[in-house]
Amino acid sequence: MSLFKATLFSLNTSYSNPQYTRMFLLQTLLFLILLSQNVAQNVLDISNNHSRAILIKPCHVRIQHMDVTTHPDIVIDTHTPHISWQLANEYTDNGHLIREVNQIGYSIRVKNVITDQLMWNTNYVQSSSSSHILYAGIPFTSDTRYTIAIKYYTKKHESQWYTVHFRTGLFSLMDWTGYWIGSNYLNMNQLRTVVSLRSISIESATVFISGVGFYQLYIEGQLIDPSRRLDVGWTTYQQRTLYTSYDLTSVLSKLSARQLGIGIVLGQGWYNQQQWAISLNGRTILAEQYGPPRALMQLNIRYSDGTNQSIITDSTWLGREGEHRFDSVYMGTTMDLRATLTCWSCANFTDSYLPWINASILPSPVNFTAGGQFSLQIMDPIRIGPDALHIATSGRLGHVAGVQGASITDGGVLKPISEDYINGLVFDLGQNFAGWCKLSSLNASRSTIIQMRYAELRYSRGVNGIDFAGLYYENLDSIAVMDTVILNGTGNETFEPLFTSHGFRYLLVNGYNKVSKDDVECYNAHSETTLIGNFSSSSIVLNQIQHNIVWSQLSNSMSLPMGCPQRNDRTGWLGDAGLSADAALYNFDYINFYLNFLTMIKDNQTPDGAISDTVPFMTGFIPADPNWGTAYITITWCLYEHTGDITIIEKYYTGIQAWINLLVDEYTKTGLANMYYHFGDWVPVQKISNNSLVSSYAFLRDVYTFVNMSELLHRTDNVQKYSQFYQQLAEEWHRVFYNLTVNGYTDGSQSANILSLTLPTVVPNHLRTTVLNSLIDSLVNTGYFTGGIISVAALYPLLSNEGYHDLALKLALSTSYPSYGYMFNNQIQNATTTWEQWNSLPTGARSSLNHHMFNSIGAWFYRYLAGIELNALNMITIHPRISYDIDLLNYIEAEVITIKGAVRVKWTRMSIDSMELIVTVPNNLDANILFDPLIKNGQCLKLICDGKDILMRKNRNDKLYWIKDDVHGINDFSENYATGTISIRIASGQYTFMTYWH
Ligand SMILES: *[C@@H]1O[C@H](CO)[C@@H](O)[C@H](O)[C@H]1NC(C)=O
């Protein structure tokens, strides 16, 4: 399993390593020699340094993981933010990326914008570190604006200063002066006030606001931040409710009068949602009903004359039931357009007869006495449209030939690709996704009722004897998904549902037949993010799987990783979240999204360390199934691997240890042989006979990862304690699960053997080949993989690591049942998202067609097929795995835009015995490039970089010679004689390699 391997690797490498220092000196020497020989094409000539203006500055500056290029208004709620930046790319005169650009020092200055007070001045710091620099200046104050100026130094240059802005939230509850308002008497979902400003000469205006379940803020009839939806994020409200903040300076600066109208619209959301009772394994849990929606707002204005004014929510606000008469996340919205009032949040609004009544003061949703917190939402909000997805990648951006479905990079708005009439107008959006549709140009008489219904699937006429091609609602279970509008009759009306979201591909419109395709626009809603990964290959099957992975990930990223977007479930299932996190982090910048989820898991943890299967806890069990609870550890570890931010491990370390200790207690009662479980290897083709083995797998894996975390934090006590414990568990595993009669574990099933082989040191060395052969025989003889979500995540890395990469590829390329490819190669539906089950069809299981729990294979695409291992961004590894069989796959192009910059890999198999590999390594980062033999038991004959020979071997078994050529940036090589793998160490930059094997 890559998780373990990568850890061991990252522990061995760091910038303070003396070996690195030696390397560094060697590089410098080499560099000087090259200069003196005047052959350094891609090195900048130092003597010309002064005549040539080199305008370099830090870029993609991040504060608390928020990239300023996508976050123009960064708000933080910590006194110790961490700061990261990228080193600018430098180019030679002929446009080539200059190699080996490394930082040797930096300076940071933080200032208060208003007072100009210098909060922090690092002066020159000699350091290669450009990520997660912890602020150590004067503590910040609430609602204050600051600038950070950053400059870095390389051996050759000093960058320009680069200045970015951020501001602070409200650090203390005492900073809040407003009241939560709403009503216990009526469905008060529109709230308004009019205030007199002291002046219209405004220096700054900042609003802090929360509304549960959901809120929208209006100023003078204008919706603030209109792409933002379903805000604030869903939490276990009594433990933590989130607030957000907007900079309203420009909005308020436009005012021409001192009267200001403010409006808030509230939705039930997850706060007063009728939570459907989910029956699971005989247990039914009803989630809490918190009460009516409520809002809290505080608008802090600073005038040009230096005076301040705070406008707050209180009982002088007026409220009524607005035109949205009903809203439910699950069931949809009912909107009565006859009740719409124009400009109801404007100062000049007058309404003489409609029942606006004073709002009531309601209690805070937070239970402060039980330790609850009211905190800033650090993750990005859910959005629709182009604002929802920023694009950091280059290249083919999902527009891969032959892939079915919509491209995620097309702006987030979907238009019907076809229309039809079956019991109403049926529109096909061509893509399964989460969100809703807007209807325009509605021209019908007053009180006309139009209904929209949504489904993932249409019945296929003629298949399985079905003679109906209407929408398939059966997999929505107990909910009837329906958005309803009652027209006002004023002509040319528009309807867009509010505070709801559906998972669908098909839209049915009833009650009005004059809707044309042009009048339908659908929005793909998800937590805002940046596309940072791109993966495409010579295989259309892999490309479609990748497409389905990114769409199902987005559909299920709704302020928390949700199990599914359509039926009466939609909960934060930990199992799903843990299994897809690695793939998700390769494709999307969801760092703060997952950090928010980890904090919710931590909030939810009971004093004895137990965590629940779902967070917020809606269904499932406490304590969670070990394979569900493992998400706590997996997500923490993945975030560290993808960012190198050690504070993430520090923050959750104690909670993780408490969870592991709870598992230890449970284990002590039962032993591994009877380890408790709730779900086992979920939705397999064939059930495994012993699910205790499956939950023991998560347990051992957690203990092992915890040892790695402890090493990173220098907790030698825990390293020793838990590594000894791991060895004890590994021995017990073999003792209680090994079954001589099947040459494998328990029932000898694929899953049992995969999980056993994946865990380090569980299978004794002398039996490893036997067990592996038994697994391979089963896969080859059966022709497919028989396990579920847990073992499939381990399957592909295991096969690639154990010399069966060709078999792994064959399984991944399969399109017959059961396989990923079958999901888009069957007579019912060509899936555009990942299914919940191998056979999620009307005639099979009535399950979801848009789940992310099977997305684990996406991590294998990046880690193994492209070979990009990020290793906490210390020294990355690029180790593409290539099949011996050239027909399986002969081309991969992948990129990941990391905190340090773009990692790109493109390999092309030229022939049986040769391959081209083009790699790009970001500045301030070294990489280890590994070349595996293209031929079984083969040896490297020659390695060429940029057209120059680097390594050569005359005859088989001769020594491989390193030709001391003039390729800058290549620093070291080694050959593994046992495997034939060649590894080369390179500095930042782009390199084109050719390898030849015999
Ligand atoms: C009321 O105010 C709004 C926004 O400030 C403005 O657009 C509208 O024209 C005004 N209406 C009247 C009747 O003055």
PDBQT file of the ligand as one rigid body, heavy atoms in Angstrom, charges set to zero:
ROOT
HETATM    1  C1  LIG A1001     -35.488  52.100  -4.200  1.00  0.00    +0.000 C 
HETATM    2  O1  LIG A1001     -34.115  51.799  -4.009  1.00  0.00    +0.000 OA
HETATM    3  C2  LIG A1001     -33.571  50.929  -4.977  1.00  0.00    +0.000 C 
HETATM    4  C3  LIG A1001     -32.157  50.514  -4.596  1.00  0.00    +0.000 C 
HETATM    5  O2  LIG A1001     -31.567  51.370  -3.718  1.00  0.00    +0.000 OA
HETATM    6  C4  LIG A1001     -33.659  51.569  -6.347  1.00  0.00    +0.000 C 
HETATM    7  O3  LIG A1001     -33.119  50.680  -7.329  1.00  0.00    +0.000 OA
HETATM    8  C5  LIG A1001     -35.086  51.874  -6.679  1.00  0.00    +0.000 C 
HETATM    9  O4  LIG A1001     -35.169  52.569  -7.875  1.00  0.00    +0.000 OA
HETATM   10  C6  LIG A1001     -35.726  52.715  -5.569  1.00  0.00    +0.000 C 
HETATM   11  N1  LIG A1001     -37.159  52.787  -5.813  1.00  0.00    +0.000 N 
HETATM   12  C7  LIG A1001     -37.807  53.927  -5.764  1.00  0.00    +0.000 C 
HETATM   13  C8  LIG A1001     -39.254  53.849  -6.005  1.00  0.00    +0.000 C 
HETATM   14  O5  LIG A1001     -37.236  54.975  -5.540  1.00  0.00    +0.000 OA
ENDROOT
TORSDOF 0
